[in-house]
Amino acid sequence: MAREPIDEAVIAYKTLLADILDNRPSGTRQRLATALGKHRSFVTQVTSPAYDTPLPARHLPTIFRVCHFSPAEQERFLVVYQSAHPGRLPDAGGGEKLRPLTLMAPDFGDDKKNRRFDDAIAELVQKMAALVNGEE
């Protein structure tokens, strides 16, 4: 049975992501699962070309940060991701280059609380970027 064209595009970005992850230190997938507030099996499903599960765009900034994507890797990945999911990239950073920003944040001792805090910071960054770009 032939794959749909969109399936090939999903396979393309998952293959690229899997190659990048394979070149990262041991434990990166687990760190990614923790940062996303998900189980490691979720990371496997959204990063492996063997699974049809798409990678939600809201997770891209976390993936870029945790996996230490270089600007070139990030740009290449975004091009392939956009071809698989046109119009799904987040407004902040969707067509722009993203840069890493490391913050020291409190550890609340609870994965759900940490995730809510991290999501709030990510939302703040997106809103601030929109303000700076005049997109109030």
TARAMO-V35554 format. One line per field, one symbol per residue. phi: phi as a letter, one per 30 degrees, with the letter a starting at -180 (. if undefined). burial: b if it has 9 or more other C-alpha atoms within 8 Angstrom, else e. A space follows every 50 residues. Layout:
phi = ???
burial = ???
//
This chain:
phi = .dddedddddedddddddddddccdejdddddedddibdeddddddccdd cdddcdeddeeddddddhddedddddddddddddbeicddedjdccdcbd bcbcbdcdibeddddddddddddedddddddddice
burial = eeeeeebbbbbbbbbbbbeebeeeeeebbebbbbbbbbebebbebbbbbe ebeeeeeebeebbbbbbebebeebbebbebbbebeeeebeebbbeebeee eeeeeeeeeebebbbeeeeeeeeeebbebbbeeeee
//
